[in-house]
Amino acid sequence: MAPLRGLPLKWRVAGLTAVAIALLGTVAAATAFWVVRASLRGDLQRGLRTDAQAVAELYRAGVQGNAQASLAGPTGGVIVQLYDPLGNFLVASRPAFQAPDAVIPSETVKAAAQAARNWSGTLGGRPVQVALAPFDLGVVAVVADTAFIGEAVARLGRALFLTATLLVLLGAVLGYLFAAASIQPITQLARLASGLGPDRLEAIPYQGPADEVGKLSEVLNDLIARLKASMDAQRAFLAETSHELRTPLTGLRGFLDRAHRRARPEVRRDLEDARRISQTMSRLVEDLLQLSRGQLVEELHLHLIEPGRDLLRPVAEEFPGVEVLAGEQGLMLGDPERLRQLIRNLTANAVRASGDPSQVTLDVDRNGSTLTLSVHDRGPGIAEAMLPHIFEKFYKGAGGGSGLGLAIARQIAEQHGGRLEVSSIPGDTVFRATLPAVESEEER
């Protein structure tokens, strides 16, 4: 049954049904074959015994008559042989059965002289059944050729084989139909369950009877309820934590703004960096809050941006050792804070994965009407099984993290009308954010 394991359930049920019917059909056909064969031989033997008794009685009475007219054999083609009490052959009703090879063994005839008996074997090269009965002057044997039984049984065998084959095919078709109808509720549950997700956890409706499928739906709904409770608790924790972080961050930004206004020129650059980082932290807290509610960040403050100067280099300065490769430049329209957040999240992941900022490079390339911002690292790469899930909220890879950085980065790219993609092999992982470019005056 191992080859059936890789097939869909409907085909497995159909195959097993066909195998079961084939086994049952084989047993039934073999039984019918042997029963019919034995019945034909038994009927023939009983008829021969009756004929032998009738002929013996005719000879015993010593009256005139035709022995052949008294025979009731099933084919009407029986042969009569006469033997003396010592087993010697006397005469036969057909010349072919007077030959030496058509004589019944004398030991059998001698035994029949004491009591009627049956015998089967080959006479004259033909399979026969014989009934022997004693009378006053010897033994009478009534012989019947059994070749017709073999022919009848052969025809029966062919008919049984054809019938069994048709039953197997019919059983496979019916098994497939029954299996399809039986698993329809399971297929319906699977279809409804496939529409669920982290942002849509609700009970699966099931209107069927309280059978095994009903039990399965109860187990699934119980699991969904527990997952929903866990997700709600997680969102509540993130929302509460975000609210708690808002107040100190707001105060910190106020102190930094006041210090920046009063600071000497030589320290204003450091204070500007601190203000930028505090703003980034505030935006991250807002993102956490909105992501915990299952919402997308939709507010954008659009500016004309030169990606290399306004996005890549400021982020690279936050990670000393990260290299910027300024390729073909262009302009784009977007929110610089959001796009820096996108690049920052990707760069932070790349530095964490490679373990060395010098193994990370940032680049921008123009391709027609789009600009591609890429973050490349020479780390160990991302497992193929993880690639479809790394942009999901709260999904944590082998490198750890909060499970939100890549989800936020993809949302920012999509908000700007672009897309975020990844390709990875050991020693070469690249995240590419493809965004619309602004056409220059010459291009227009």
C-alpha positions as CSV (number, residue, x, y, z in Angstrom):
1,M,0.0,0.0,0.0
2,A,3.0,2.3,0.1
3,P,2.5,3.7,-3.4
4,L,-0.9,4.9,-2.4
5,R,0.4,7.1,0.3
6,G,1.4,9.9,-2.1
7,L,-2.0,10.0,-3.7
8,P,-4.9,12.3,-2.7
9,L,-7.4,10.8,-0.2
10,K,-10.1,10.3,-2.8
11,W,-7.8,8.2,-5.0
12,R,-6.5,6.3,-2.0
13,V,-10.0,5.3,-1.0
14,A,-10.8,4.4,-4.6
15,G,-7.7,2.3,-4.9
16,L,-8.3,0.5,-1.6
17,T,-11.9,-0.1,-2.6
18,A,-10.8,-1.6,-5.9
19,V,-8.2,-3.8,-4.1
20,A,-10.8,-5.0,-1.6
21,I,-13.4,-5.8,-4.3
22,A,-10.6,-7.6,-6.3
23,L,-9.8,-9.7,-3.3
24,L,-13.5,-10.4,-2.5
25,G,-14.2,-11.1,-6.2
26,T,-11.3,-13.5,-6.5
27,V,-12.4,-15.4,-3.4
28,A,-16.1,-15.5,-4.7
29,A,-15.1,-16.5,-8.2
30,A,-12.8,-19.3,-6.9
31,T,-15.5,-20.5,-4.6
32,A,-18.1,-20.4,-7.4
33,F,-15.7,-22.2,-9.7
34,W,-15.0,-25.0,-7.3
35,V,-18.6,-25.3,-6.2
36,V,-19.9,-25.6,-9.8
37,R,-17.2,-28.0,-10.8
38,A,-17.9,-30.2,-7.8
39,S,-21.6,-30.0,-8.4
40,L,-21.3,-31.1,-12.0
41,R,-19.0,-34.0,-11.1
42,G,-21.3,-35.0,-8.2
43,D,-24.5,-34.8,-10.4
44,L,-22.7,-36.8,-13.0
45,Q,-21.6,-39.4,-10.5
46,R,-25.0,-39.8,-9.0
47,G,-26.6,-40.2,-12.5
48,L,-24.0,-42.8,-13.4
49,R,-24.6,-44.7,-10.2
50,T,-28.4,-44.8,-11.0
51,D,-27.7,-46.0,-14.5
52,A,-25.3,-48.7,-13.2
53,Q,-27.9,-50.0,-10.8
54,A,-30.6,-49.9,-13.5
55,V,-28.4,-51.9,-16.0
56,A,-27.3,-54.4,-13.3
57,E,-31.0,-55.0,-12.3
58,L,-31.8,-55.5,-16.0
59,Y,-29.1,-58.2,-16.3
60,R,-30.0,-59.7,-12.9
61,A,-33.7,-60.1,-14.0
62,G,-32.6,-61.9,-17.1
63,V,-35.3,-60.3,-19.3
64,Q,-35.0,-59.1,-22.8
65,G,-34.4,-55.4,-23.3
66,N,-32.1,-52.6,-24.4
67,A,-29.7,-51.6,-21.6
68,Q,-28.9,-48.3,-23.5
69,A,-32.6,-47.4,-23.4
70,S,-32.6,-47.5,-19.6
71,L,-29.7,-45.1,-19.2
72,A,-30.4,-41.6,-17.7
73,G,-26.9,-40.1,-18.0
74,P,-26.7,-36.3,-18.2
75,T,-25.3,-36.3,-21.7
76,G,-26.9,-39.3,-23.2
77,G,-23.5,-40.4,-24.3
78,V,-22.6,-43.0,-21.6
79,I,-20.9,-46.2,-22.4
80,V,-21.6,-49.7,-20.9
81,Q,-18.9,-52.2,-20.2
82,L,-19.2,-55.7,-18.8
83,Y,-16.6,-57.6,-16.8
84,D,-16.6,-61.1,-15.3
85,P,-16.3,-61.6,-11.5
86,L,-12.5,-61.9,-11.8
87,G,-12.2,-58.5,-13.4
88,N,-11.7,-59.7,-17.0
89,F,-13.1,-57.5,-19.7
90,L,-16.0,-59.0,-21.7
91,V,-17.7,-56.4,-24.0
92,A,-18.4,-52.7,-24.4
93,S,-21.3,-50.8,-26.0
94,R,-18.8,-48.8,-28.2
95,P,-15.8,-50.3,-30.1
96,A,-13.5,-47.5,-28.9
97,F,-13.9,-48.7,-25.3
98,Q,-12.9,-52.3,-26.1
99,A,-9.3,-51.4,-26.6
100,P,-6.8,-52.6,-23.9
101,D,-6.1,-49.0,-22.8
102,A,-9.9,-48.5,-22.3
103,V,-10.3,-51.2,-19.7
104,I,-10.9,-50.5,-16.0
105,P,-8.2,-51.9,-13.7
106,S,-9.1,-55.5,-12.6
107,E,-8.6,-54.7,-8.9
108,T,-11.3,-52.0,-9.1
109,V,-13.6,-54.4,-10.9
110,K,-13.0,-57.2,-8.4
111,A,-13.8,-54.8,-5.6
112,A,-17.0,-53.7,-7.3
113,A,-18.0,-57.4,-7.6
114,Q,-18.5,-57.3,-3.8
115,A,-20.2,-53.9,-3.6
116,A,-21.1,-51.0,-6.0
117,R,-18.4,-48.4,-6.2
118,N,-17.3,-45.3,-8.2
119,W,-14.1,-44.8,-10.1
120,S,-12.5,-41.9,-12.1
121,G,-9.5,-41.8,-14.4
122,T,-8.5,-42.1,-18.0
123,L,-9.8,-44.6,-20.5
124,G,-8.7,-44.6,-24.1
125,G,-6.9,-41.2,-23.5
126,R,-10.1,-39.6,-22.3
127,P,-11.0,-38.4,-18.8
128,V,-14.0,-40.4,-17.5
129,Q,-16.1,-41.1,-14.5
130,V,-17.4,-44.7,-13.9
131,A,-20.0,-46.2,-11.7
132,L,-19.7,-50.0,-11.2
133,A,-22.5,-52.3,-9.9
134,P,-22.4,-56.1,-9.5
135,F,-24.9,-58.6,-10.9
136,D,-25.1,-62.4,-10.9
137,L,-22.7,-63.0,-13.8
138,G,-20.2,-60.2,-13.2
139,V,-19.9,-56.4,-13.0
140,V,-21.5,-53.7,-15.2
141,A,-19.7,-50.4,-15.6
142,V,-21.4,-47.3,-16.9
143,V,-18.7,-44.8,-18.2
144,A,-19.2,-41.1,-19.0
145,D,-16.7,-38.8,-20.7
146,T,-16.1,-35.8,-18.4
147,A,-14.5,-33.5,-21.1
148,F,-17.8,-31.5,-21.3
149,I,-17.3,-30.7,-17.6
150,G,-13.9,-29.1,-18.3
151,E,-15.3,-27.1,-21.1
152,A,-18.3,-25.9,-19.0
153,V,-16.0,-25.0,-16.1
154,A,-13.6,-23.1,-18.5
155,R,-16.5,-21.1,-19.9
156,L,-17.6,-20.4,-16.3
157,G,-14.1,-19.3,-15.3
158,R,-13.9,-16.8,-18.2
159,A,-17.3,-15.4,-17.3
160,L,-16.3,-15.1,-13.7
161,F,-13.1,-13.3,-14.6
162,L,-14.9,-10.8,-16.8
163,T,-17.5,-10.2,-14.2
164,A,-14.8,-9.7,-11.5
165,T,-12.9,-7.3,-13.7
166,L,-16.0,-5.2,-14.3
167,L,-16.8,-5.2,-10.6
168,V,-13.3,-4.0,-9.8
169,L,-13.6,-1.1,-12.3
170,L,-17.1,-0.3,-11.0
171,G,-15.9,-0.5,-7.4
172,A,-13.1,1.9,-8.2
173,V,-15.5,4.5,-9.7
174,L,-18.0,4.1,-6.9
175,G,-15.2,4.3,-4.3
176,Y,-14.0,7.5,-5.8
177,L,-17.5,9.0,-5.9
178,F,-18.2,7.9,-2.3
179,A,-14.9,9.2,-1.1
180,A,-15.4,12.5,-2.8
181,A,-18.8,12.8,-1.2
182,S,-17.5,11.7,2.2
183,I,-14.6,14.2,2.3
184,Q,-16.6,17.1,1.0
185,P,-17.2,18.5,4.5
186,I,-13.5,18.3,5.2
187,T,-12.7,20.1,2.0
188,Q,-15.2,22.8,2.9
189,L,-13.5,23.1,6.4
190,A,-10.1,23.4,4.7
191,R,-11.4,26.1,2.3
192,L,-12.8,28.1,5.1
193,A,-9.7,27.7,7.3
194,S,-7.5,28.8,4.4
195,G,-9.2,32.2,4.6
196,L,-8.1,32.8,8.2
197,G,-5.0,34.7,9.2
198,P,-3.5,36.7,12.1
199,D,-5.9,39.6,11.4
200,R,-8.9,37.4,10.8
201,L,-9.4,34.7,13.4
202,E,-13.1,33.7,13.7
203,A,-15.0,30.5,14.2
204,I,-15.5,28.2,11.1
205,P,-19.2,27.6,10.6
206,Y,-20.3,24.0,10.3
207,Q,-23.9,22.8,9.9
208,G,-23.3,19.1,9.5
209,P,-24.1,16.3,12.0
210,A,-22.1,15.7,15.1
211,D,-19.8,13.1,13.5
212,E,-16.1,12.9,13.1
213,V,-16.1,16.0,10.8
214,G,-18.2,17.8,13.4
215,K,-15.6,16.9,16.1
216,L,-12.9,18.2,13.8
217,S,-14.7,21.5,13.4
218,E,-15.0,21.8,17.2
219,V,-11.3,21.2,17.7
220,L,-10.4,23.7,15.0
221,N,-12.7,26.3,16.4
222,D,-11.3,25.7,19.9
223,L,-7.8,26.2,18.5
224,I,-8.8,29.3,16.7
225,A,-10.4,30.7,19.8
226,R,-7.2,30.1,21.8
227,L,-5.1,31.7,19.0
228,K,-7.4,34.7,18.9
229,A,-7.1,35.1,22.7
230,S,-3.3,34.9,22.5
231,M,-3.2,37.4,19.6
232,D,-5.5,39.8,21.5
233,A,-3.3,39.5,24.6
234,Q,-0.2,40.2,22.5
235,R,-1.8,43.2,20.8
236,A,-3.1,44.5,24.2
237,F,0.5,44.2,25.6
238,L,2.0,46.0,22.6
239,A,-0.7,48.7,22.8
240,E,-0.1,49.2,26.5
241,T,3.6,49.2,26.1
242,S,3.4,51.7,23.2
243,H,1.2,54.0,25.3
244,E,3.7,53.8,28.2
245,L,6.6,54.7,25.9
246,R,4.9,57.7,24.3
247,T,5.1,59.9,27.4
248,P,8.8,59.6,28.1
249,L,9.6,59.9,24.4
250,T,7.5,63.0,24.1
251,G,9.3,64.5,27.1
252,L,12.7,63.5,25.7
253,R,11.9,65.2,22.4
254,G,10.9,68.4,24.2
255,F,14.1,68.5,26.2
256,L,16.1,67.9,23.0
257,D,14.3,70.6,21.2
258,R,15.0,73.1,24.0
259,A,18.6,72.0,24.3
260,H,19.1,72.4,20.5
261,R,17.8,76.0,20.7
262,R,20.1,76.9,23.5
263,A,23.1,74.8,22.4
264,R,26.4,76.2,21.1
265,P,27.0,75.6,17.4
266,E,29.7,72.9,18.0
267,V,27.2,70.6,19.8
268,R,24.1,71.2,17.7
269,R,25.1,68.5,15.2
270,D,25.1,65.9,18.0
271,L,21.8,67.2,19.3
272,E,20.3,67.0,15.8
273,D,21.3,63.4,15.6
274,A,19.7,62.7,19.0
275,R,16.5,64.5,17.8
276,R,16.4,62.4,14.7
277,I,16.9,59.2,16.7
278,S,14.2,60.2,19.1
279,Q,11.8,61.0,16.2
280,T,12.6,57.5,14.8
281,M,11.9,56.0,18.1
282,S,8.6,57.8,18.3
283,R,7.6,56.7,14.8
284,L,8.5,53.1,15.8
285,V,6.3,53.3,18.8
286,E,3.5,54.5,16.7
287,D,4.1,51.7,14.2
288,L,4.0,49.2,17.0
289,L,0.8,50.6,18.3
290,Q,-0.9,50.6,14.9
291,L,0.5,47.2,13.9
292,S,-0.8,45.7,17.2
293,R,-4.2,46.9,16.2
294,G,-3.8,45.3,12.8
295,Q,-3.8,48.7,11.0
296,L,-1.5,50.1,8.3
297,V,0.4,53.3,8.7
298,E,-1.2,55.6,6.0
299,E,0.1,59.0,6.9
300,L,2.9,60.1,4.5
301,H,4.8,63.5,4.4
302,L,5.9,63.6,0.8
303,H,9.1,65.3,-0.4
304,L,11.4,65.1,-3.4
305,I,14.2,62.7,-2.4
306,E,17.6,61.9,-3.8
307,P,17.9,58.3,-2.4
308,G,21.7,58.2,-2.1
309,R,22.0,61.5,-0.3
310,D,18.8,61.5,1.7
311,L,18.3,57.9,2.6
312,L,21.3,55.6,2.2
313,R,24.1,57.8,3.6
314,P,22.2,59.0,6.7
315,V,21.4,55.3,7.6
316,A,25.0,54.2,6.9
317,E,26.2,56.8,9.4
318,E,24.1,55.1,12.1
319,F,26.0,51.8,11.4
320,P,29.7,52.7,11.1
321,G,31.4,50.3,8.6
322,V,28.4,50.0,6.3
323,E,29.4,50.9,2.7
324,V,27.3,53.0,0.3
325,L,27.6,52.3,-3.4
326,A,26.0,55.2,-5.2
327,G,24.9,53.8,-8.5
328,E,22.8,55.6,-11.1
329,Q,20.9,58.3,-9.3
330,G,17.4,59.7,-9.7
331,L,14.7,61.5,-7.8
332,M,11.6,60.0,-6.1
333,L,8.6,61.3,-4.2
334,G,8.2,60.0,-0.7
335,D,8.3,60.4,3.0
336,P,12.0,60.6,3.9
337,E,11.5,59.5,7.5
338,R,9.4,56.5,6.5
339,L,11.9,55.5,3.7
340,R,14.8,55.9,6.1
341,Q,13.0,53.7,8.5
342,L,12.6,51.1,5.7
343,I,16.4,51.2,4.9
344,R,17.3,51.3,8.6
345,N,15.2,48.2,9.4
346,L,16.8,46.3,6.5
347,T,20.3,47.5,7.4
348,A,19.9,46.5,11.1
349,N,18.8,43.0,10.1
350,A,21.7,42.7,7.6
351,V,24.3,43.8,10.3
352,R,22.7,41.4,12.8
353,A,22.8,38.5,10.3
354,S,26.4,39.1,9.1
355,G,27.8,40.1,12.5
356,D,30.0,42.8,10.8
357,P,28.9,46.1,9.4
358,S,31.7,46.0,6.8
359,Q,29.9,43.0,5.2
360,V,26.9,45.2,4.4
361,T,26.5,47.5,1.4
362,L,23.7,49.9,0.4
363,D,23.1,50.7,-3.2
364,V,20.5,52.5,-5.5
365,D,20.0,51.9,-9.2
366,R,17.7,53.4,-11.8
367,N,15.8,51.1,-14.1
368,G,13.4,53.0,-16.4
369,S,10.6,54.5,-14.3
370,T,11.7,52.8,-11.0
371,L,14.5,53.1,-8.5
372,T,15.8,50.1,-6.6
373,L,17.2,50.5,-3.2
374,S,19.1,47.4,-2.2
375,V,20.7,46.2,1.1
376,H,23.2,43.5,0.5
377,D,25.0,41.4,3.1
378,R,27.4,38.5,3.0
379,G,26.0,36.6,6.0
380,P,24.9,33.0,6.2
381,G,21.7,33.6,4.3
382,I,18.1,32.8,5.0
383,A,16.8,29.3,5.0
384,E,14.5,28.6,2.0
385,A,11.7,27.4,4.3
386,M,11.7,30.8,6.1
387,L,11.6,33.1,2.9
388,P,7.8,33.0,2.4
389,H,7.3,34.1,6.1
390,I,9.9,36.7,6.9
391,F,7.6,39.6,6.0
392,E,4.8,38.4,8.3
393,K,4.1,40.3,11.5
394,F,5.6,38.8,14.6
395,Y,7.5,36.2,12.6
396,K,11.0,35.7,14.2
397,G,13.8,34.2,12.2
398,A,17.0,32.6,13.4
399,G,18.5,36.0,14.0
400,G,15.9,37.0,16.6
401,G,14.4,40.5,16.6
402,S,10.8,41.7,17.3
403,G,9.3,40.2,14.2
404,L,8.1,43.7,13.1
405,G,11.0,45.3,11.3
406,L,10.5,43.5,7.9
407,A,6.7,43.8,8.2
408,I,7.0,47.5,8.7
409,A,9.5,47.8,5.8
410,R,7.2,46.0,3.4
411,Q,4.2,48.2,4.4
412,I,6.3,51.4,3.9
413,A,7.3,50.1,0.4
414,E,3.7,49.3,-0.5
415,Q,2.5,52.7,0.8
416,H,4.9,54.4,-1.7
417,G,3.5,52.3,-4.6
418,G,6.4,49.9,-4.6
419,R,7.4,46.4,-3.5
420,L,10.0,44.8,-1.2
421,E,11.6,41.5,-2.3
422,V,14.4,39.3,-1.1
423,S,16.7,36.7,-2.6
424,S,19.1,34.7,-0.5
425,I,21.8,32.1,-0.7
426,P,24.6,31.4,1.7
427,G,27.0,34.3,1.6
428,D,24.7,36.5,-0.5
429,T,21.4,38.0,0.8
430,V,19.8,41.0,-1.0
431,F,16.7,43.0,0.0
432,R,15.4,45.1,-2.9
433,A,12.9,47.9,-2.5
434,T,11.6,48.9,-5.9
435,L,9.9,52.3,-5.9
436,P,8.5,54.7,-8.5
437,A,11.0,57.3,-9.8
438,V,10.2,60.9,-10.6
439,E,10.8,61.8,-14.2
440,S,13.3,64.6,-14.8
441,E,12.4,67.7,-16.9
442,E,14.6,66.3,-19.8
443,E,12.7,63.0,-19.7
444,R,9.3,64.7,-19.8
